[in-house]
Amino acid sequence: MEVSNIGEVVVITMGELFDAVVAPQFKNKIADLVKESHVKFVVDMQDCRLIDSSGCGALVASLRMVEKNKGDIKIARPSPQARDLFELTRLHRVLEMFEDLDGAVRSYA
């Protein structure tokens, strides 16, 4: 997991796995960034080959935290496996998804 900024938007680039090991790290990173007054997030999932229920739970918990601070989390470049899981769990109705990183970042303008 790597964190970078594009203007006011925090881009979190996920590694190959978003599972029970990574999920707590993700939630902690979001919590730390929210404490620093960041509220615009894009999760870049281009390299993420596997997301499980723990990863989905971390996204939902983090989204709730961010929304309490009037922010949002958007997904960029979801892998086919991630897209299928988001549709199966209906998370695609909660998390806005974009085919490219620039589109996700620009959506905050």
N, C-alpha and C positions, 0 to 999 in steps of 0.2 A: 504494500500500500504506500503510495507516494502522494504527498500533498503539495499543491502549487496554487498560485493565484493568477487569475486573469482579471485585472481590475478589482472590483469588489467581490467577484465570484471565486469561491474556493473550489478547486478541482481536486477530487480524490480519485486517483488512478488505482484501480484494484489490480492485484496480482492474479495468478491463475485460479486460486481458490478463495471462495467467500463462504467459509464453513464455521463450525463451532469453535475453531481455534482463532479465526480472524474476526468473527463477529464481536466479541467483547472489545477487542482493540479498536474496531471501527466505532463502536458506540462511545468509547472513552475519548477517541480523537474528536468526534463531533461535539461531545460535551465540552471538551477543552476549548474548541474553536468558538462555540456559542458563548462561553464565558468571556472570550475576547471580542465579543460583539459581532461575530460573523454570522450571517443568516442566509446567505445565498450559496447553495451548494450544487455541484454537478458531480455525480459519481460516474466516472468513465469506466465502462466494463468491457472494453474492447479485448483485453487479454484474459478476462475471467472466463475460464472454461467450465467451472462448476460452482454453482451457488446452491446451497441447501436451505432447509427450513430455518436454521440458525441465522443464515445470512439474510433471509427475508424478514425474520423477526428483528434483526438489528436495524434494517432499513426502516421498518414501521416504527420501532421505538425511537429511533433518531428523528424520523419525520415528525412525530408528536412533539418531541423536545424543541425542534426547530420552529414548528408552527406556533408554539406557545410564545415564541419571540418574534412572531410575524415574518417568518422566513419560509423557505421551501427547499426541497431536495428534488433534483431532476436526474434522470438517468440518460447517459449518452452511450451510444454504440453497444447496446446489449448483445451478447452472444446469442446464437439461436437457442441454446439450452436455457439461458436466463430469460429470454423472451417467452419461451414456452412455459416456464415455471411462473412467470408473472401473469400470464394469461390464465393458467390453470388455477392460480390462487386469487385471481382478479386484482392483483396489485397494479396491473396496467391501468386500472381505473383510478388509482390513488397516486401513483407516481408517473409523472409525465415523462415520456420516452422520446428520444431524438436519435436519428440515424447518424448524426455527426456531432462532434464536440462543439464546433463553432455555433451551430444552431441552438444547442442547449444553453450555451453562455449568452448568446444574443437574446434569448427568450426573456432574460431578466431586464432588458432595456426598456 
